[in-house]
Amino acid sequence: MRFSSLIVELIRARPRLVMWLAVLAQAALWLLVPLLLYRSPPGDLATVLAFGREYQMGTDLGPPLAFWLADAAFRLAGNHVFGVYVLSQLCFVVTFAALYALGRSMLGGPHAVLGVLLSLAIVTFGFPGLEFGPAVLACPLWALILLHAWRVIGQGSRNAWFALSIEAGLLLLTTSAAIWLLLLLVGFALATARGRRTFTSFDPLFAALVIVVLALPYAVWLLRAGVVTWPGSWTALRPAWPVGDLRDVGLAWGRLFGGVLLAAAAVFVLIVLNAGFVHRLLFGNASAPVVERAPLDTLARRFVYFFAIAPVLAGSVIAALSGFDKIAGGAGVASLLFGPAVVVATGDLIYLRRQRVLRVVWAAAIAAPALVLLGTALVQPWIGEAEIATSLPGSAVARFFGDSFERRTNRPLPAVVGDPQLAALIALGPSRPHMLLATAPERGPWLTPAKFNEIGGVVVWRASDTAGTPPADITRQFPGLVPEVPQSFDRLVNGRQGPLRIGWAIVRPKAAQ
């Protein structure tokens, strides 16, 4: 007799409920983590917000949509970064809801929810998701594109073309990886008989028109800016690669591809623990509950396998050739269909063996990144020299320099320049000052050095002495700068690093001098 736990019965009878419970539980976890552990935004989020408040059509960081949405979420939350954390989790909720809908249309509800549960165990969809930006926003858009592409190609639904075109246009406004992701989609369609039939109507033409309308403003900006390739430094492909370069590219690709596989390590552990030979070795021929599905359409199988493998291969190769240290398009996009691909490969019958062990390992995979963050925040300051960005007192820093400028000039702080990390934190202050990029002012056309000297602002740097002597580059850019007494701020845990010491100076507005 096969014993089925309540969870197995829910997977069989109420898969949608299981999906929503699991997805919302993970979202709640990653909304709780920053409330408890973060005193400043993680990663480059502060920079994303500093760029987003300018509402530029494009920057060297890429298309504008993610930056605009980040600023909107920040403002809606009363100028609090928690609004952006909520936006990040909404992105992943939509991602998994679309992933479930895609799996349900191919595999049925029970197998679809198993694919979602496996995907939730991928580290990529945990704490990196708090660093909202193009890579995070691309996840729900790519999931929705795959869903509606399957409805067009696999189910022959003409009604899905409009949604597909809107999502493709928004993806082009989100990430530069959209071009090759959409080319993969077109390539798959042209390689299949059913896919080629979708191009025999006028629907693709109307879809292309919608995409062009949405993406045209950014395309015009690209042409005017003279940026027609990947944001940042694109490594040109040469006709003949030296052996040394090929070796370096190969090693870089291996690191990137291996990183994606490592992020999905919990999925492979769950596969091994549920394997039949392991079960027979430990428990003999004891039976296990089965989750069944109808025979899978051949095209559906090819669709899942292709989009589980092609994005990670293409993204890692492009990143390796370009010299990037992260997979092009983001690891979330690359690994989106890993879970469903494992479910498809398992077969029409999935035996859920050793259910208690599987539940514990799955829950541990979900909670592990949060526990790692907790340990890092509390222990790292005592044993290492590396600074934890989220431990910096972002609000206190922004409030102090905003208040100091206003007391001296009777005006809200209009701009900040200096150390990029500190300047980005101050740019989150109540007055939302503009951030001038001191080392590369051309990256921020909204504020030039001449304009900064006219409107005034605060110059900040990391103080290395009690006098607060500014670095040489600051002195060259602002000759005659009179430094103030350095200000110290406590981190979440000071440890061996001690308080954060910031040197600063005020550049008064021309009219106020």
Residue, then its C-alpha position, 0 to 999 in steps of 0.5 A: m500500500r502506498f502512503s501519501s502525505l497531505i502534501v502529496e495529496l494536495i499536489r495531486a488535487r490542488p496543485r495551484l494552491v500548493m504553488w501559491l502557498a510555496v511562492l508566497a511563503q518564499a516572497a514573505l521570507w525575502l521581505l522579512v530578511p531586509l527588514l531584519l538585516y539590511r541597513s542599506p540597499p544590497g548590490d547596486l540597488a542604490t545606484v539603480l535608484a540614483f539613475g532611475r530618479e533621472y528618468q533618462m531614456g537610456t544610460d550605459l547601464g542599459p534600457p530604462l524600464a527597470f530603473w523607472l520602475a525602481d524609482a516609482a516603487f521607491r517613491l510609492a513607499g514614501n522614499h523607502v527602499f522597502g518598496v523596491y524589495v516588494l517590487s522584486q518579490l512581485c517580479f518573482v511571484v509573477t515569474f512562478a505564476a507564469l511558469y506554473a501556467l506554462g507547465r500546466s498547459m504542457l504537463g498538467g497541474p501536478h507536474a507543473v507545481l513540481g517544476v515550480l517547487l524545484s525552481l524555487a530551490i534554485v539559489t538564483f531566485g533567492f537573495p540576489g532577487l533583492e537587488f532589483g534591476p534589469a536582471v530581476l525584471a527580465c525574469p517575469l517578462w521572459a516567463l510570460i513570453l515563453l508562456h504566450a509563445w507556447r500558446v502561439i506555437g504549441q496551441g495555435s492561439r492567435n489571441a496570444w500574439f498581442a500579449l506576446s508582442i507587449e511582453a517582447g517590447l517591454l523586454l527590449l526596454t529592460t535588458s540588452a539580452a532581449i535581442w538574443l533571447l527573442l532571436l532564440l525564440v524566433g529560431f525555435a519557431l522557424a525550426t518546427a513545422r507548427g512554429r513556421r505555420t504561425f508566420t503564415s498569417f498577419d498576426p506576426l506583422f502586427a506583433a512586430l509593429v507593436i514591438v517596434v512602437l514600444a522599443l523605438p524610443y530606446a532605439v533612437w536613443l541608442l543611435r543618438a548616443g552611439v551605443v549600438t552594442w551591449p552596455g559597457s565595454w564590449t569585447a570585439l570578436r576578432p577573426a582569429w583568436p590567439v590561443g591564450d585568449l581562447r583559453d581565457v574565454g574557455l575558462a571564463w565560460g566554464r566559471l559562468f556555466g558552472g556558477v549556474l549549475l552550482a546555483a541549481a545544486a539543490v535541484f540535483v540533490l533532490i533528484v539523487l535523493n528521490a532516485g529509484f536506486v537510492h530508494r531500493l538501496l535503503f528501503g528495498n522495493a517499498s512502494a511510493p506515491v505516484v504523480e501521473r501525467a498524460p503523455l507529453d507532446t513531442l513539441a512541448r518536450r523540445f520546447v522545454y529542453f531548448f529553453a532550459i539549455a539554450p539561454v544558459l549556453a548563449g548567455s554564458v558564451i556571450a558573457a565570456l566573449s564580452g569579458f563580463d563576470k555575470i551571465a548575460g541576461g541574468a542567471g534567473v532568465a538562464s535557469l528559468l526552465f531548469g525545474p520543468a526540464v527535470v520534471v519532463a525528463t523524469g517521465d510520465l510517472i514521478y515517484l515521490r520517495r522518502q517524502r520527509v527527507l525531500r521536504v526537509v532538503w527542499a525547505a533547507a534549500i529555500a532557507a539556506p541563503a537567508l541563513v547565509l546572509l544572517g551568518t555573514a552579517l553577524v560573523q563576517p565583521w569579526i573574522g574578515e576585512a571585506e565590507i558588507a554593503t548592507s551593513l552600512p548605515g545608509s539612512a543615517v548617512a543620507r540624513f546627516f549630509g542632507d541636514s548639514f547642507e540644509r543648515r549651512t545653506n537653508r536649501p535642500l541638498p541638490a547634488v552629491v559627488g565623490d565615493p560612488q557607493l557613499a554618494a549613491l546612499i546619500a542620493l536616497g535622502p529625503s531631497r533625492p539629490h542628483m548624483l554626479l559621477a566624479t570619475a566619469p561625469e559623461r555617464g550622467p548627462w543630467l549633471t555636469p561638474a560645472k552645473f554642480n559647482e553652480i547649484g552646490g552640493v556635498v562632496v564625500w570620500r572615505a576618510s583615511d585620517t582624522a583630518g579628513t584629507p580628500p583624495a587626490d582626484i577629489t582635490r584636482q576636481f574641486p581645488g580649494l575645497v575646505p574639508e569638514v571634520p570627518q563624520s563616523f557612523d556605526r555599521l550594523v556590526n562594527g567588528r574589527q572594521g570599526p565605524l565607517r568614517i566619511g570625509w566631506a565638504i560642502v560646495r555652496p551654491k553660487a547664489a548663496q556665496 
